[in-house]
Amino acid sequence: MTDSPRPRRGRGARAGLDLDRIVAAARGIPPAELTMQALADVLGVDRKALNHHVTDREGLLELLAIDAFRTRFEGARIDLGMTWQDACRGYGRAMWRAVVDIGEWVSYFRLTSPRDLAIVGPAEIVAERLLAAGFDQVTTSRGMHLLVTICQGFARDAVIGAGEGGHPQVEELRRALDDSRDGYSALRDLVDARVDNYGDEQFAFDIDAFIAGMERLLPR
């Protein structure tokens, strides 16, 4: 006797699908192997049934990357201290670590889903403290946007830079300078110094620069 193939269901809600079930089934599939068809096979549904919730593979990968980030961010012990500076540092460090920890998913991570309420609690505290310190709503909004941009961009570069051979942009610059007959002595010295621009000290520098800039914008 052979096992009969699992019967496939219809579309969307009729197939018994929702985003939580889709994400749970996809978590065990590596990004390189995750396709709409592979996921449909795991769920035992027709591939078209997924289109009710996820339109294409790119959207599916982004959904899983956000899920990986949310899981790590929720599990982080976030120390927001007592001041707006403390809150920015604690929130930024938690976001940076969570993005770095998603590893191979980082290329697909976009913090745009309306389901990303896991980060709202700490973000609310950051916003409250900035407003209480005297920043207006426009400056608070732009400052928080800049903070998130710094953390996400730094984390992505850190993941890429941790790969074999270092960050490709740095190595490309090194090769370009080696091939050039011109001077560029300052850049050559910086590249040869091999400063770690992707570790804890660089991140602390970035956040300190952000806070120093925000402090300049405080009303006197």
Backbone hydrogen bonds in HBPLUS format (Angstrom, degrees):
<---DONOR---> <-ACCEPTOR-->    atom                        ^
c    i                          cat <-CA-CA->   ^        H-A-AA   ^      H-
h    n   atom  resd res      DA  || num        DHA   H-A  angle D-A-AA Bond
n    s   type  num  typ     dist DA aas  dist angle  dist       angle   num
A0014-ARG N   A0011-ARG O   2.94 MM   3  5.58 119.7  2.32 151.5 152.0     1
A0015-ALA N   A0011-ARG O   3.22 MM   4  5.34 131.2  2.47 111.4 116.9     2
A0012-GLY N   A0049-ALA O   3.32 MM  37  4.93 142.4  2.47 109.8 116.1     3
A0015-ALA N   A0012-GLY O   2.96 MM   3  5.43 141.9  2.11 109.3 120.1     4
A0016-GLY N   A0013-ALA O   2.93 MM   3  5.14 158.2  1.98 110.8 115.4     5
A0022-ILE N   A0018-ASP O   3.02 MM   4  6.29 160.1  2.06 156.1 162.4     6
A0023-VAL N   A0019-LEU O   2.88 MM   4  6.04 169.1  1.89 155.8 158.2     7
A0024-ALA N   A0020-ASP O   2.97 MM   4  6.08 163.6  2.00 146.3 151.3     8
A0025-ALA N   A0021-ARG O   3.06 MM   4  6.19 154.7  2.13 144.3 150.4     9
A0026-ALA N   A0022-ILE O   3.03 MM   4  6.21 143.9  2.16 144.4 154.6    10
A0026-ALA N   A0023-VAL O   3.12 MM   3  5.08 121.8  2.48  94.2 109.1    11
A0027-ARG N   A0023-VAL O   3.06 MM   4  6.12 130.8  2.31 150.7 161.4    12
A0029-ILE N   A0026-ALA O   3.03 MM   3  5.47 167.5  2.04 121.8 124.3    13
A0033-GLU N   A0030-PRO O   2.93 MM   3  5.41 141.1  2.09 114.9 126.1    14
A0034-LEU N   A0030-PRO O   3.03 MM   4  6.07 117.7  2.43 147.8 163.9    15
A0034-LEU N   A0031-PRO O   3.23 MM   3  5.08 151.3  2.32  98.1 106.5    16
A0039-LEU N   A0035-THR O   3.05 MM   4  6.23 161.5  2.09 150.0 154.4    17
A0040-ALA N   A0036-MET O   2.93 MM   4  6.11 154.9  1.99 143.2 150.8    18
A0041-ASP N   A0037-GLN O   2.90 MM   4  6.15 152.3  1.98 150.3 157.4    19
A0042-VAL N   A0038-ALA O   3.15 MM   4  6.45 153.2  2.22 142.1 148.7    20
A0043-LEU N   A0039-LEU O   2.95 MM   4  6.22 157.6  2.00 152.1 158.3    21
A0044-GLY N   A0040-ALA O   2.80 MM   4  5.81 123.5  2.12 138.4 153.5    22
A0045-VAL N   A0040-ALA O   3.05 MM   5  5.21 158.7  2.10 144.4 148.5    23
A0049-ALA N   A0046-ASP O   2.88 MM   3  5.42 149.2  1.98 114.9 124.5    24
A0050-LEU N   A0047-ARG O   3.11 MM   3  5.79 153.4  2.19 116.6 122.8    25
A0051-ASN N   A0048-LYS O   3.12 MM   3  5.38 141.6  2.27 103.6 113.8    26
A0053-HIS N   A0050-LEU O   2.93 MM   3  5.69 155.3  1.99 123.1 129.4    27
A0054-VAL N   A0050-LEU O   2.78 MM   4  5.75 173.9  1.78 160.4 162.1    28
A0060-LEU N   A0056-ASP O   3.06 MM   4  6.35 149.7  2.16 145.5 154.7    29
A0061-LEU N   A0057-ARG O   2.85 MM   4  6.13 158.7  1.89 156.9 161.5    30
A0062-GLU N   A0058-GLU O   3.01 MM   4  6.25 158.5  2.06 148.9 154.7    31
A0063-LEU N   A0059-GLY O   2.97 MM   4  6.12 152.8  2.05 141.4 149.0    32
A0064-LEU N   A0060-LEU O   3.05 MM   4  6.35 154.5  2.11 148.6 154.5    33
A0065-ALA N   A0061-LEU O   2.92 MM   4  6.12 151.3  2.00 145.8 154.3    34
A0066-ILE N   A0062-GLU O   2.93 MM   4  6.12 160.7  1.97 151.3 155.7    35
A0067-ASP N   A0063-LEU O   3.04 MM   4  6.24 151.7  2.12 138.8 147.0    36
A0068-ALA N   A0064-LEU O   2.92 MM   4  6.14 155.1  1.98 145.1 151.2    37
A0069-PHE N   A0065-ALA O   2.97 MM   4  6.23 156.8  2.02 147.3 153.6    38
A0070-ARG N   A0066-ILE O   2.83 MM   4  6.02 167.9  1.84 154.0 157.4    39
A0071-THR N   A0067-ASP O   3.01 MM   4  6.15 161.5  2.05 148.9 153.2    40
A0072-ARG N   A0068-ALA O   3.31 MM   4  6.50 156.8  2.36 142.0 147.2    41
A0073-PHE N   A0069-PHE O   2.82 MM   4  6.01 160.5  1.85 159.4 165.9    42
A0074-GLU N   A0070-ARG O   2.89 MM   4  5.92 165.9  1.91 151.8 155.5    43
A0075-GLY N   A0071-THR O   3.28 MM   4  6.32 141.5  2.44 130.5 140.1    44
A0076-ALA N   A0073-PHE O   3.19 MM   3  5.22 155.5  2.25 101.1 108.6    45
A0087-ALA N   A0083-THR O   2.96 MM   4  6.23 158.8  2.01 146.4 152.3    46
A0088-CYS N   A0084-TRP O   2.99 MM   4  6.17 157.2  2.04 145.1 150.4    47
A0089-ARG N   A0085-GLN O   3.02 MM   4  6.25 161.8  2.05 149.9 154.9    48
A0090-GLY N   A0086-ASP O   2.83 MM   4  6.04 169.9  1.84 157.6 160.5    49
A0091-TYR N   A0087-ALA O   2.90 MM   4  5.86 166.6  1.91 148.7 153.2    50
A0092-GLY N   A0088-CYS O   2.88 MM   4  5.78 158.4  1.93 140.7 147.9    51
A0093-ARG N   A0089-ARG O   2.88 MM   4  5.97 161.0  1.92 148.4 153.6    52
A0094-ALA N   A0090-GLY O   3.07 MM   4  6.20 159.4  2.12 143.7 149.2    53
A0095-MET N   A0091-TYR O   3.02 MM   4  6.25 158.0  2.07 148.7 154.7    54
A0096-TRP N   A0092-GLY O   2.89 MM   4  6.06 165.5  1.91 152.4 156.8    55
A0097-ARG N   A0093-ARG O   2.94 MM   4  6.08 171.7  1.95 152.9 154.9    56
A0098-ALA N   A0094-ALA O   3.01 MM   4  6.09 158.4  2.06 142.8 149.1    57
A0099-VAL N   A0095-MET O   2.99 MM   4  6.20 160.8  2.03 153.8 158.1    58
A0100-VAL N   A0096-TRP O   2.97 MM   4  6.18 164.9  1.99 154.8 159.4    59
A0101-ASP N   A0097-ARG O   2.86 MM   4  5.98 157.2  1.91 148.7 155.3    60
A0102-ILE N   A0099-VAL O   3.28 MM   3  5.49 146.5  2.40 100.5 109.6    61
A0103-GLY N   A0100-VAL O   3.10 MM   3  5.76 162.8  2.13 117.4 122.9    62
A0105-TRP N   A0102-ILE O   3.04 MM   3  5.50 170.8  2.05 133.3 132.6    63
A0106-VAL N   A0103-GLY O   2.98 MM   3  5.67 169.1  1.99 125.4 129.0    64
A0108-TYR N   A0105-TRP O   2.94 MM   3  5.66 155.6  2.00 123.1 130.4    65
A0109-PHE N   A0106-VAL O   3.22 MM   3  5.11 164.4  2.24 103.8 108.6    66
A0112-THR N   A0110-ARG O   2.92 MM   2  5.57 132.9  2.14 104.9  91.1    67
A0116-ASP N   A0113-SER O   3.15 MM   3  5.61 159.7  2.20 119.2 120.1    68
A0120-VAL N   A0117-LEU O   3.08 MM   3  5.05 159.6  2.12 104.6 111.1    69
A0123-ALA N   A0119-ILE O   3.19 MM   4  6.21 156.5  2.25 146.5 153.5    70
A0124-GLU N   A0120-VAL O   2.74 MM   4  5.83 147.9  1.84 152.0 159.6    71
A0125-ILE N   A0121-GLY O   3.30 MM   4  6.69 150.9  2.39 146.4 153.3    72
A0126-VAL N   A0122-PRO O   3.05 MM   4  6.41 159.6  2.09 150.9 156.2    73
A0127-ALA N   A0123-ALA O   2.92 MM   4  6.17 165.3  1.94 152.2 155.9    74
A0128-GLU N   A0124-GLU O   2.87 MM   4  6.07 162.3  1.90 149.5 154.6    75
A0129-ARG N   A0125-ILE O   2.99 MM   4  6.16 160.4  2.03 150.5 155.2    76
A0130-LEU N   A0126-VAL O   3.00 MM   4  6.22 157.1  2.05 151.2 157.7    77
A0131-LEU N   A0127-ALA O   3.02 MM   4  6.19 167.1  2.03 154.5 157.7    78
A0132-ALA N   A0128-GLU O   2.89 MM   4  6.03 156.7  1.95 144.4 151.7    79
A0133-ALA N   A0129-ARG O   2.92 MM   4  6.00 138.4  2.10 139.1 149.3    80
A0135-PHE N   A0130-LEU O   3.20 MM   5  5.76 153.3  2.27 160.5 152.5    81
A0134-GLY N   A0131-LEU O   3.10 MM   3  5.36 150.5  2.19 103.7 112.6    82
A0140-THR N   A0136-ASP O   2.92 MM   4  6.07 160.6  1.96 154.5 160.8    83
A0141-SER N   A0137-GLN O   2.90 MM   4  6.00 163.6  1.93 148.1 152.5    84
A0142-ARG N   A0138-VAL O   2.95 MM   4  6.15 167.8  1.96 152.8 156.3    85
A0143-GLY N   A0139-THR O   2.77 MM   4  5.78 153.2  1.84 144.9 153.3    86
A0144-MET N   A0140-THR O   2.94 MM   4  6.09 162.8  1.97 150.1 154.0    87
A0145-HIS N   A0141-SER O   3.02 MM   4  6.20 155.5  2.08 144.9 152.2    88
A0146-LEU N   A0142-ARG O   2.93 MM   4  6.11 157.4  1.98 144.9 151.0    89
A0147-LEU N   A0143-GLY O   2.90 MM   4  6.15 156.2  1.96 148.1 154.8    90
A0148-VAL N   A0144-MET O   3.05 MM   4  6.27 164.3  2.07 150.5 153.2    91
A0149-THR N   A0145-HIS O   2.97 MM   4  6.18 158.8  2.02 147.6 154.1    92
A0150-ILE N   A0146-LEU O   2.86 MM   4  6.09 160.5  1.90 154.9 159.5    93
A0151-CYS N   A0147-LEU O   3.04 MM   4  6.27 166.7  2.06 151.1 154.3    94
A0152-GLN N   A0148-VAL O   2.91 MM   4  6.06 171.9  1.92 157.2 159.5    95
A0153-GLY N   A0149-THR O   2.95 MM   4  5.89 164.6  1.98 147.4 152.5    96
A0154-PHE N   A0150-ILE O   2.90 MM   4  5.91 160.7  1.94 147.7 153.8    97
A0155-ALA N   A0151-CYS O   2.97 MM   4  6.06 160.1  2.01 144.4 150.2    98
A0156-ARG N   A0152-GLN O   2.99 MM   4  6.22 162.7  2.02 152.7 156.8    99
A0157-ASP N   A0153-GLY O   3.09 MM   4  6.30 164.4  2.12 149.4 153.4   100
A0158-ALA N   A0154-PHE O   2.86 MM   4  6.07 149.6  1.95 147.3 156.8   101
A0159-VAL N   A0155-ALA O   2.98 MM   4  6.25 155.1  2.04 152.0 157.3   102
A0160-ILE N   A0156-ARG O   3.05 MM   4  6.32 165.3  2.07 151.0 154.8   103
A0161-GLY N   A0157-ASP O   2.72 MM   4  5.79 160.8  1.75 149.4 155.9   104
A0162-ALA N   A0158-ALA O   3.02 MM   4  6.05 129.4  2.28 136.4 147.3   105
A0163-GLY N   A0160-ILE O   3.15 MM   3  5.59 161.7  2.18 111.8 117.5   106
A0166-GLY N   A0163-GLY O   3.10 MM   3  5.63 155.2  2.16 139.2 137.4   107
A0170-VAL N   A0167-HIS O   3.13 MM   3  5.53 123.9  2.47 108.1 121.0   108
A0171-GLU N   A0167-HIS O   3.21 MM   4  6.56 161.9  2.24 154.5 159.8   109
A0172-GLU N   A0168-PRO O   2.85 MM   4  6.02 150.4  1.94 146.0 154.4   110
A0173-LEU N   A0169-GLN O   2.98 MM   4  6.18 154.1  2.05 142.5 149.0   111
A0174-ARG N   A0170-VAL O   2.93 MM   4  6.21 153.5  2.00 145.9 153.7   112
A0175-ARG N   A0171-GLU O   2.97 MM   4  6.24 158.4  2.02 146.7 151.5   113
A0176-ALA N   A0172-GLU O   2.90 MM   4  6.12 155.9  1.96 146.0 153.2   114
A0177-LEU N   A0173-LEU O   2.93 MM   4  6.14 157.8  1.98 151.4 156.6   115
A0178-ASP N   A0174-ARG O   2.95 MM   4  6.19 153.5  2.02 145.0 152.9   116
A0179-ASP N   A0175-ARG O   2.95 MM   4  6.16 145.3  2.07 144.7 153.5   117
A0180-SER N   A0176-ALA O   3.09 MM   4  6.17 121.7  2.44 134.8 149.1   118
A0180-SER N   A0177-LEU O   3.21 MM   3  5.05 141.1  2.37  93.3 104.4   119
A0188-ARG N   A0184-TYR O   2.92 MM   4  6.12 161.3  1.96 155.2 161.4   120
A0189-ASP N   A0185-SER O   2.93 MM   4  6.07 158.7  1.98 146.2 151.4   121
A0190-LEU N   A0186-ALA O   3.02 MM   4  6.31 155.5  2.09 146.5 153.2   122
A0191-VAL N   A0187-LEU O   2.92 MM   4  6.14 166.1  1.94 157.5 160.4   123
A0192-ASP N   A0188-ARG O   2.89 MM   4  6.01 162.5  1.92 149.9 155.4   124
A0193-ALA N   A0189-ASP O   2.95 MM   4  6.03 132.8  2.17 137.6 149.5   125
A0194-ARG N   A0191-VAL O   3.20 MM   3  5.58 149.7  2.29 106.5 114.7   126
A0203-PHE N   A0199-GLY O   3.11 MM   4  6.41 160.3  2.15 153.1 159.1   127
A0204-ALA N   A0200-ASP O   2.90 MM   4  6.13 162.9  1.93 154.0 158.6   128
A0205-PHE N   A0201-GLU O   3.00 MM   4  6.18 152.0  2.08 140.6 148.3   129
A0206-ASP N   A0202-GLN O   2.93 MM   4  6.24 157.7  1.98 150.4 155.9   130
A0207-ILE N   A0203-PHE O   2.98 MM   4  6.28 164.5  2.01 157.7 160.5   131
A0208-ASP N   A0204-ALA O   2.88 MM   4  6.00 159.3  1.92 148.1 154.6   132
A0209-ALA N   A0205-PHE O   2.91 MM   4  6.11 156.1  1.97 149.7 156.1   133
A0210-PHE N   A0206-ASP O   2.97 MM   4  6.25 151.2  2.05 143.8 152.1   134
A0211-ILE N   A0207-ILE O   2.90 MM   4  6.16 164.6  1.92 155.1 158.1   135
A0212-ALA N   A0208-ASP O   2.89 MM   4  6.06 158.9  1.94 148.2 154.5   136
A0213-GLY N   A0209-ALA O   3.02 MM   4  6.17 153.5  2.09 142.8 149.6   137
A0214-MET N   A0210-PHE O   2.96 MM   4  6.27 155.2  2.02 148.9 156.0   138
A0215-GLU N   A0211-ILE O   2.86 MM   4  6.07 156.6  1.91 151.3 157.7   139
A0216-ARG N   A0212-ALA O   3.24 MM   4  6.48 142.2  2.39 138.0 146.7   140
A0217-LEU N   A0214-MET O   2.91 MM   3  5.13 139.5  2.07 102.8 115.1   141
A0218-LEU N   A0215-GLU O   3.29 MM   3  5.32 160.8  2.33 101.3 107.1   142
